[in-house]
Amino acid sequence: MSSTPASEPREPKPALIFDDPLDQQSSDDTDHGWGDRPAGDSAADLKRFLDEKPPHHI
């Protein structure tokens, strides 16, 4: 016996899609998210720069 009555509709199974994935734009195809940070506090930017600066950059 199943836990759902026969009168209740079942959720449809996910369909298989055989489209060409290269025809669709991916998130990598846009400029969004490639290191762009929203404009903000320049003091925080300087602190981040100084915190992340490699030791050979004095």
Protein Blocks (a to p, Z undefined) as FASTA:
>chain_A
ZZbdfklccdddddddfbdfklpccfklpmghphpacdddfklmmmmmmmmpcfklZZ
